[in-house]
């Protein structure tokens, strides 16, 4: 299962959807497309608005309160939640006001 945990400053994405075979998983491909399109869009607007680490899990650090950046992040979360509704066994999105480690 892909797990997305986020608050106002950090978004963490980990796991694998296991919907299909590795390399042919439409849920994983959708998540990757949504997230990396958002990352690239944000960085094209403001290269300092976010930074991210992509190792065993993807961690996005949000450094900007800019309205456009926030709208892009919110749009990304709406799209991921839509995937969660369609594939509840493969992706879970959780928003929290708490600190994320």
Backbone as a printed PyTorch tensor [residue, N CA C, xyz], in Angstrom:
tensor([[[  0.8400,  -1.1770,   0.0000],
         [  0.0000,   0.0000,   0.0000],
         [  0.8880,   1.2450,   0.0000]],

        [[  0.4950,   2.2280,  -0.7930],
         [  1.1560,   3.5240,  -0.7710],
         [  0.5520,   4.3260,   0.3670]],

        [[  1.4200,   4.9130,   1.1880],
         [  0.9640,   5.7400,   2.2980],
         [  1.4440,   7.1690,   2.0760]],

        [[  0.5090,   8.1040,   2.1400],
         [  0.8180,   9.5200,   2.0110],
         [  0.4320,  10.1670,   3.3360]],

        [[  1.4150,  10.7650,   3.9970],
         [  1.1980,  11.4370,   5.2730],
         [  1.6370,  12.8780,   5.1010]],

        [[  0.7840,  13.8170,   5.4670],
         [  1.1450,  15.2150,   5.2270],
         [  0.6210,  16.1370,   6.3140]],

        [[  1.3410,  17.2440,   6.4590],
         [  0.8790,  18.3590,   7.2730],
         [  1.1900,  19.6320,   6.4990]],

        [[  1.2190,  20.7670,   7.1540],
         [  1.4290,  22.0340,   6.4500],
         [  2.8350,  22.1940,   5.8920]],

        [[  3.8050,  21.4320,   6.4000],
         [  5.2060,  21.6360,   6.0150],
         [  5.8930,  20.4350,   5.3960]],

        [[  5.3160,  19.2460,   5.5530],
         [  5.9730,  18.0280,   5.0560],
         [  4.9410,  17.0950,   4.4400]],

        [[  5.3530,  16.4650,   3.3420],
         [  4.5670,  15.3920,   2.7330],
         [  5.4930,  14.1960,   2.5920]],

        [[  5.0760,  13.0480,   3.1310],
         [  5.8550,  11.8100,   3.0210],
         [  5.0540,  10.7890,   2.2310]],

        [[  5.7140,  10.1500,   1.2860],
         [  5.0830,   9.1220,   0.4640],
         [  5.9710,   7.8820,   0.5280]],

        [[  5.3650,   6.7480,   0.8760],
         [  6.1400,   5.5140,   0.9630],
         [  5.2850,   4.3270,   0.5280]],

        [[  5.9650,   3.2390,   0.2650],
         [  5.2760,   1.9980,  -0.0590],
         [  5.0620,   1.7780,  -1.5430]],

        [[  4.3740,   0.7010,  -1.8390],
         [  4.0470,   0.3190,  -3.2150],
         [  2.5800,  -0.1070,  -3.2410]],

        [[  1.8780,   0.2810,  -4.2750],
         [  0.4350,   0.0140,  -4.3560],
         [  0.1050,  -1.4720,  -4.4360]],

        [[  0.9420,  -2.2410,  -5.1020],
         [  0.7080,  -3.6770,  -5.3000],
         [ -0.6140,  -3.9470,  -6.0070]],

        [[ -0.9980,  -3.0350,  -6.8800],
         [ -2.1990,  -3.2350,  -7.6900],
         [ -1.8880,  -4.1410,  -8.8750]],

        [[ -0.6830,  -3.9840,  -9.4250],
         [ -0.2610,  -4.7800, -10.5740],
         [  1.2020,  -5.1480, -10.4270]],

        [[  1.7220,  -5.8360, -11.4250],
         [  3.1220,  -6.2240, -11.4070],
         [  4.0150,  -4.9880, -11.4180]],

        [[  5.1960,  -5.1150, -10.7930],
         [  6.1520,  -4.0200, -10.7530],
         [  6.4410,  -3.5480, -12.1830]],

        [[  6.3450,  -2.2610, -12.3940],
         [  6.5540,  -1.6870, -13.7220],
         [  5.2780,  -1.5600, -14.5320]],

        [[  4.2070,  -2.2100, -14.0900],
         [  2.9240,  -2.1560, -14.7840],
         [  1.7790,  -1.8060, -13.8490]],

        [[  2.0960,  -1.1610, -12.7450],
         [  1.1070,  -0.8500, -11.7190],
         [  0.5150,   0.5340, -11.9890]],

        [[ -0.7590,   0.5740, -12.3880],
         [ -1.3730,   1.8580, -12.7590],
         [ -1.5570,   2.7930, -11.5710]],

        [[ -1.7070,   2.2320, -10.3690],
         [ -1.8540,   3.0890,  -9.1920],
         [ -0.5180,   3.7620,  -8.8790]],

        [[  0.5630,   2.9980,  -8.8720],
         [  1.8850,   3.5800,  -8.6310],
         [  2.2280,   4.6080,  -9.7140]],

        [[  1.9280,   4.2800, -10.9480],
         [  2.2040,   5.2130, -12.0460],
         [  1.4080,   6.4990, -11.8810]],

        [[  0.1720,   6.3890, -11.4590],
         [ -0.6630,   7.5720, -11.2470],
         [ -0.1170,   8.4330, -10.1160]],

        [[  0.2420,   7.8090,  -9.0090],
         [  0.7970,   8.5400,  -7.8730],
         [  2.0800,   9.2530,  -8.2840]],

        [[  2.9670,   8.5370,  -8.9610],
         [  4.2260,   9.1460,  -9.4130],
         [  3.9680,  10.3250, -10.3340]],

        [[  3.0670,  10.1450, -11.2650],
         [  2.7500,  11.2160, -12.2130],
         [  2.1910,  12.4440, -11.5030]],

        [[  1.2580,  12.2340, -10.6060],
         [  0.6500,  13.3440,  -9.8570],
         [  1.7160,  14.0840,  -9.0530]],

        [[  2.5190,  13.3350,  -8.3250],
         [  3.4900,  13.9610,  -7.4240],
         [  4.6020,  14.6630,  -8.1910]],

        [[  5.1960,  13.9940,  -9.1750],
         [  6.3330,  14.6120,  -9.8670],
         [  5.9110,  15.7460, -10.7940]],

        [[  4.7050,  15.7000, -11.3220],
         [  4.1950,  16.8420, -12.0920],
         [  4.0330,  18.0440, -11.1640]],

        [[  3.5270,  17.8040,  -9.9600],
         [  3.3700,  18.8840,  -8.9860],
         [  4.7300,  19.4330,  -8.5560]],

        [[  5.6580,  18.5540,  -8.2350],
         [  7.0030,  18.9960,  -7.8440],
         [  7.6270,  19.8470,  -8.9380]],

        [[  7.5830,  19.3660, -10.1720],
         [  8.1860,  20.1100, -11.2770],
         [  7.4950,  21.4400, -11.5080]],

        [[  6.1710,  21.4710, -11.4060],
         [  5.4350,  22.7210, -11.5630],
         [  5.8150,  23.7390, -10.5040]],

        [[  5.9070,  23.2860,  -9.2670],
         [  6.2890,  24.1840,  -8.1770],
         [  7.7030,  24.7050,  -8.3840]],

        [[  8.6310,  23.8150,  -8.7100],
         [ 10.0220,  24.2370,  -8.8910],
         [ 10.1940,  25.1750, -10.0810]],

        [[  9.3430,  25.0560, -11.0870],
         [  9.3890,  25.9890, -12.2110],
         [  8.9030,  27.3820, -11.8080]],

        [[  8.0340,  27.4520, -10.8280],
         [  7.5340,  28.7340, -10.3340],
         [  8.5280,  29.3650,  -9.3680]],

        [[  9.0280,  28.5400,  -8.4290],
         [  9.9270,  29.0410,  -7.3890],
         [ 10.8190,  27.8950,  -6.9270]],

        [[ 12.0790,  27.9260,  -7.3150],
         [ 12.9910,  26.8180,  -7.0130],
         [ 13.2570,  26.6370,  -5.5210]],

        [[ 12.9160,  27.6400,  -4.7140],
         [ 13.1180,  27.5500,  -3.2710],
         [ 11.8420,  27.2150,  -2.4960]],

        [[ 10.7180,  27.0580,  -3.1960],
         [  9.4280,  26.8300,  -2.5290],
         [  9.3650,  25.4770,  -1.8300]],

        [[ 10.0480,  24.4950,  -2.3850],
         [ 10.1070,  23.1500,  -1.7990],
         [ 11.4980,  22.5880,  -1.9960]],

        [[ 11.8310,  21.6040,  -1.2020],
         [ 12.9350,  20.7140,  -1.5160],
         [ 12.4560,  19.3080,  -1.1960]],

        [[ 13.0930,  18.3260,  -1.7950],
         [ 12.6000,  16.9670,  -1.5870],
         [ 13.7450,  15.9710,  -1.5870]],

        [[ 13.4860,  14.8620,  -0.9270],
         [ 14.4080,  13.7330,  -0.8630],
         [ 13.6600,  12.5290,  -1.4380]],

        [[ 14.3340,  11.7740,  -2.2860],
         [ 13.7000,  10.6010,  -2.8850],
         [ 14.6120,   9.3990,  -2.6980]],

        [[ 14.5140,   8.7830,  -1.5320],
         [ 15.2920,   7.5830,  -1.2390],
         [ 14.3180,   6.4220,  -1.1090]],

        [[ 14.2190,   5.7970,   0.0360],
         [ 13.2410,   4.7260,   0.2310],
         [ 11.8290,   5.2700,   0.3550]],

        [[ 11.7270,   6.5470,   0.6930],
         [ 10.4480,   7.2410,   0.7150],
         [ 10.6730,   8.6420,   0.1580]],

        [[  9.6330,   9.2110,  -0.3800],
         [  9.7080,  10.5720,  -0.9040],
         [  9.2780,  11.5190,   0.2000]],

        [[ 10.1280,  12.4940,   0.4990],
         [  9.8120,  13.4960,   1.5100],
         [  9.9040,  14.8660,   0.8600]],

        [[  8.7910,  15.5820,   0.8800],
         [  8.7320,  16.9310,   0.3190],
         [  8.6450,  17.9140,   1.4820]],

        [[  9.5920,  18.8330,   1.5320],
         [  9.5940,  19.8890,   2.5380],
         [  9.0310,  21.1490,   1.8910]],

        [[  7.9720,  21.6880,   2.4570],
         [  7.3080,  22.8650,   1.9120],
         [  7.8620,  24.1020,   2.6190]],

        [[  8.5010,  24.9780,   1.8490],
         [  9.1660,  26.1520,   2.4060],
         [  8.4250,  27.4450,   2.1210]],

        [[  7.3130,  27.3820,   1.4260],
         [  6.6290,  28.5860,   0.9790],
         [  5.1590,  28.5800,   1.3900]],

        [[  4.6760,  29.7600,   1.7550],
         [  3.2500,  29.9390,   2.0390],
         [  2.5500,  30.6320,   0.8740]],

        [[  3.2490,  30.7540,  -0.2590],
         [  2.6970,  31.4150,  -1.4360],
         [  1.3840,  30.7550,  -1.8490]],

        [[  0.4080,  31.5650,  -2.2170],
         [ -0.9260,  31.0650,  -2.5560],
         [ -0.9040,  30.0880,  -3.7330]],

        [[ -0.1440,  30.3740,  -4.7510],
         [ -0.0840,  29.4860,  -5.9220],
         [  0.5550,  28.1520,  -5.5530]],

        [[  1.6180,  28.2030,  -4.7780],
         [  2.2820,  26.9630,  -4.3370],
         [  1.3060,  26.1260,  -3.5080]],

        [[  0.5940,  26.7620,  -2.6030],
         [ -0.3750,  26.0460,  -1.7750],
         [ -1.4970,  25.4370,  -2.6190]],

        [[ -1.9300,  26.1560,  -3.6440],
         [ -2.9720,  25.6180,  -4.5280],
         [ -2.4710,  24.3940,  -5.2790]],

        [[ -1.2270,  24.4210,  -5.7260],
         [ -0.6690,  23.2550,  -6.4190],
         [ -0.5610,  22.0580,  -5.4740]],

        [[ -0.1330,  22.2930,  -4.2490],
         [ -0.0390,  21.2100,  -3.2670],
         [ -1.4320,  20.6740,  -2.9300]],

        [[ -2.3810,  21.5760,  -2.7200],
         [ -3.7510,  21.1410,  -2.4340],
         [ -4.3410,  20.3490,  -3.5950]],

        [[ -4.0690,  20.7720,  -4.8140],
         [ -4.5330,  20.0430,  -5.9950],
         [ -3.9350,  18.6340,  -6.0130]],

        [[ -2.6450,  18.5270,  -5.7020],
         [ -1.9910,  17.2220,  -5.6500],
         [ -2.6900,  16.3260,  -4.6290]],

        [[ -2.9960,  16.8740,  -3.4520],
         [ -3.6540,  16.0790,  -2.4110],
         [ -5.0630,  15.6750,  -2.8120]],

        [[ -5.7880,  16.5470,  -3.4880],
         [ -7.1340,  16.2090,  -3.9770],
         [ -7.0500,  15.0500,  -4.9710]],

        [[ -6.0890,  15.0960,  -5.8790],
         [ -5.9280,  14.0190,  -6.8570],
         [ -5.5520,  12.7070,  -6.1780]],

        [[ -4.6640,  12.7710,  -5.1870],
         [ -4.2780,  11.5530,  -4.4590],
         [ -5.4590,  10.9880,  -3.6660]],

        [[ -6.2710,  11.8580,  -3.0680],
         [ -7.4630,  11.3930,  -2.3470],
         [ -8.4880,  10.7770,  -3.2960]],

        [[ -8.5630,  11.2990,  -4.5060],
         [ -9.4480,  10.7070,  -5.5030],
         [ -8.9740,   9.2910,  -5.8440]],

        [[ -7.6840,   9.1140,  -5.9820],
         [ -7.1390,   7.7650,  -6.2050],
         [ -7.4510,   6.8590,  -5.0110]],

        [[ -7.3470,   7.4120,  -3.8080],
         [ -7.6480,   6.6350,  -2.6100],
         [ -9.0960,   6.1420,  -2.6330]],

        [[-10.0150,   6.9910,  -3.0770],
         [-11.4220,   6.5770,  -3.1690],
         [-11.6040,   5.4530,  -4.1990]],

        [[-10.8420,   5.5180,  -5.2770],
         [-10.9690,   4.5130,  -6.3300],
         [-10.2420,   3.2110,  -5.9880]],

        [[ -9.1370,   3.3280,  -5.2420],
         [ -8.2930,   2.1690,  -4.9320],
         [ -7.9700,   2.1420,  -3.4320]],

        [[ -8.9680,   1.9560,  -2.5720],
         [ -8.7520,   2.0370,  -1.1260],
         [ -7.8260,   0.9640,  -0.5590]],

        [[ -7.6130,  -0.1010,  -1.2810],
         [ -6.7020,  -1.1580,  -0.8180],
         [ -5.2590,  -0.8820,  -1.2230]],

        [[ -5.0500,   0.1650,  -2.0280],
         [ -3.7280,   0.3920,  -2.5910],
         [ -3.0810,   1.7150,  -2.2110]],

        [[ -3.8680,   2.6870,  -1.7340],
         [ -3.3220,   3.9810,  -1.3430],
         [ -4.1310,   4.5540,  -0.1830]],

        [[ -3.4040,   5.1150,   0.7780],
         [ -4.0250,   5.7650,   1.9340],
         [ -3.4010,   7.1510,   2.0780]],

        [[ -4.2490,   8.1700,   2.1620],
         [ -3.8020,   9.5550,   2.3240],
         [ -4.2840,  10.0410,   3.6770]],

        [[ -3.3440,  10.5310,   4.4960],
         [ -3.7040,  11.0020,   5.8280],
         [ -3.1050,  12.3870,   6.0420]],

        [[ -3.9680,  13.3270,   6.3530],
         [ -3.5240,  14.6720,   6.7030],
         [ -3.5110,  14.8030,   8.2100]],

        [[ -2.5100,  15.5070,   8.7140],
         [ -2.3730,  15.6640,  10.1610],
         [ -1.8830,  17.0680,  10.4630]],

        [[ -2.2920,  17.5850,  11.5750],
         [ -1.7730,  18.8720,  12.0590],
         [ -0.5370,  18.6280,  12.9410]],

        [[ -0.2900,  17.3660,  13.2630],
         [  0.8310,  17.0160,  14.1220],
         [  2.1470,  17.0340,  13.3620]],

        [[  3.2370,  16.9880,  14.1110],
         [  4.5620,  16.9100,  13.5180],
         [  4.7290,  15.5190,  12.9050]],

        [[  5.3030,  15.4820,  11.7200],
         [  5.5500,  14.2120,  11.0280],
         [  7.0370,  13.9110,  11.1000]],

        [[  7.3560,  12.7000,  11.5140],
         [  8.7680,  12.2920,  11.6080],
         [  9.1490,  11.4180,  10.4500]]])
